[in-house]
Structure formats: C-alpha cells, structure tokens
Amino acid sequence: MSVLRVRGGEMLRGVIPIHGAKNSALPILAATLLSCGRCVICGCPDIADVRAAGEILRHLGCEVERVGTSLIVDSTGAKAAEIPPELMGKMRASLGFFGATLSRFGWGRLCAPGGCRLGARPVNYHVAALSALGAEWSQTDSELRCNWEFRVGGDLTLPFPSVGATETVLLAAVSVPAVVTLHGAAREPEIADLCGFLTAMGAEISGVGTSDLTVRGGKRLHGAVWRVLPDRMETASYLAAAAAAGGDVTLTETDPTLLAPVLETLRKAGCRIDTETKKIRLVSDGNLRGVGTVTTAPYPGFPTDAQAPVMAALLRAKGESVFCETVFPDRFSHVPELRRFGAEIALHGRTATVTGVERLSACEAAATDLRGGMAALIAALCADGVSTLRNIAVLDRGYENWVENFRLLGADVQRTEE
Ligand code: EPZ
C-alpha cells in the first residue's frame, strides 16, 4: 500500500501548471462512444480515473491511444457490450459510460458504480429521466438492465441539479430523433464543456450554461477535436495548500472565473490573490483568519469538492469557520482524520464548525476519499513533525503528478510502498 511521509512546516513556493478537469474529461470520454469516428481529447489528465475510462472504452471495442496530453479515441469499431462490474465499480463516472452505451446501442446494464463514499449515491434521477425518454428497465438483485428501443422526446425536470444525471440526459438526448428539454439541469462548467464537445460532434444543444437545456437529437455524430477545460478542483486544492502552509504559489493554464467562491473565501481568510486570464497567484504568510459560514451549493455556489481542502486550510486560522454541506448527505468523513492532527471540529448533522488552533501535530492519518485525502495532506503540511498518510493512492484518481508537484513547491514529502 502507498504511504506518504510528510514533514510539516515548509512554505510552498513556485509555479504549477493545472491539468484538464477530471470531471469534464470523464463524461467527454464517454461521449466519444457516440461519434462512431475518431476524437482527439486534448488536455486530458493522465490520472487513474481517466485510465479506467480508457479500459471501459477498449472493452467496448474502441481504440484508445495517449499521445502526450491528448487521448485519441476511435469508436468506429465499438460494439454493444456490458461494462463488467469490476470496471463499473472503479468510479462514479462509469454512469456516463452506461448512458453512452445505452444511447449508441439501445441497451445497457447498470450495476453499482464506484466513486468516493459521500453517503448514499443513488441513481434514481438517472433512471427516472431515461424512463421518461422511453427506456424500460428490468431489475435483478445486483443490477438494472435497460432496454431503450422506443426513444421519445419530452420535457424533463430534475428534482436537484445533479451533475451526473444532467450528463446522462445529454448523452441520451442526442440520440433521440425528437426534442428533449431538461429543466433544473446542473450548471457546472463541466456540463458546458460536455455540451461544447457534443456540439463539435454535430449535436444541436441550446441553453448551454443555464438550467434549461434543449437538445434536438437524432443526428449522426462525427469525430471531433476538443480541449478539456482546466480543473477547478485541482486549482482549489493547490491554492488551499499554499494558503495553509504559507508561501507564494502561481498556478498557470487555469481559469480563475471557474472558482470565484473559493477565491473569495481564501481572500476572506487573509490571502493575497492576483488573477490573470489563465493564471492565479496566491501569497500567504500562513496566519489565516476564520471565514464565518461557508455553504456548499451547486454551481455557481461554493463547490462541494472544495469543502474538504478549504476546511483543512483553516484548521489553524484565528477564529471560527462553519461549513454547511448541502450537496452530499455525508461528506465529512475527513473530519475524524483532521482531528488526529489536533484540529478542533464540531459536527452537527451537515454542519462542521472549525475552531482554529495554535498548532497541529504530526500523526498517522488516512485519505478517506479524493478530496478528503487532499485535506489530510494539507493538514500534514502544516503539522509539527513527520506525519504518515495512508491510502494515498486515492489521490492518484484525480490529481496528476501531485507528489512531484508538491515536492517542486518545496514540500518535504516522500511516497513509499509498504
Ligand atoms: C459529480 O458527482 C462529481 N463527480 C463530484 O465530484 C461532485 O462532487 C458532484 O458532481 C457535485 O458537483 C464526477 O463528475 C465524476 P450529483 P455526481 O449527481 O454526478 C444526489 C470529485 O471529488 N443524487 O450532482 O455523482 C447525490 O446523492 C467528485 O471529483 C440523487 O439523489 O453528483 C448528491 O447528494 C466527488 N440521485 C446530489 O444528488 C441521483 O440519481 C448531487 O449529486 C443522483 C444524485
């Protein structure tokens, strides 16, 4: 098992390029299945979840080749096949591949998708939306089988702006020879990126960037070249680390407009943040102040994926910071791990109250999930002494070259296998 030794106390200084967004690359890779041709996905991060996506595409008969930072996918020879449970279970984004398989071949098997444990992660919105478009389901004890022979258009409304369910509807609707309108759609930038790629393949989508998307489907889609938008969560994570440890870090190839609530919160904590079109520079002396209440919400609100890393940045802040998690029912599994460092965090339902402490002490802690693992790393960077972090392979799912990047910034970190 991979472990990370972290000697805390080093400030972070340097320049790091941000990669393409994991949560955009994954649905876009699923959408390549609909092109029946050759797609070039530029700026595709080389992370474990993207490699898992490549395995699924190859299993479905696609040719997948990485050329530098691009992934070339030729789905000409793709054939209807069931995505094996062991592949489906690797990540939540497998749902997108289920939707794309259904869209291209008219049937699919849905077994338990993987992904971070953030409380129950049901798929009822996905099932209800596909049913409204004519999909028929049969259930066994461990899986849902879906047959989509008669495709109908219509007006759908999501009860919650689910990112995944919005992606499922988009991947399905482009193959419906009618008009599909989705109300209450997610407005995350990654959704607009997926719409952009589908449009580049020949789809007709309007309302992009709003909660009301209209798709005029049924057109034959062709291959396309697309550059994935920058990863706003990778950006937020490095900013939170620099804010906490102190230092002067510049992130390039990113987009400050994608994470305004995070920048606002870190400025409130006392960081100096300068932005240019594709750059963010954060300067911090490591002595932060509490930020009051931070409430996560669907875009354009404070992103739930930044909750854990920003919480970790505020463990030594003077004053209180209160995090209200409104997107996931159970997204505080990183809190017990942060308490091991001496953090003072009180939990009441979906609210976590952080009272800043003078110092954090090195300890043994575990990465509970992708963003929780980043939080534990940020705490270790600020703790007195040498910490050991376990289960850190989970960070490989979403952060390309993260160990090298932190070492480049001056962190005293060493990855070993136990
Ligand atoms: C996507 O997950 C992201 N994952 C998550 O990022 C992100 O936290 C989340 O969107 C919210 O922004 C990927 O894009 C691969 P949702 P997703 O459907 O699609 C409930 C990371 O760290 N819900 O918007 O699964 C659900 O339980 C990951 O990169 C239902 O009840 O999120 C949750 O409470 C973590 N029924 C809420 O909606 C459904 O059918 C939002 O979930 C679907 C969702």
Residues whose N, C-alpha, C, O or C-beta is under 5 A from the ligand:
A	BS01	EPZ	N23 R92 A93 C116 A120 R121 P122 V123 N124 Y125 H126 F160 P161 S162 V163 G164 A165 T304 D305 V327 F328 P329 L370 R371
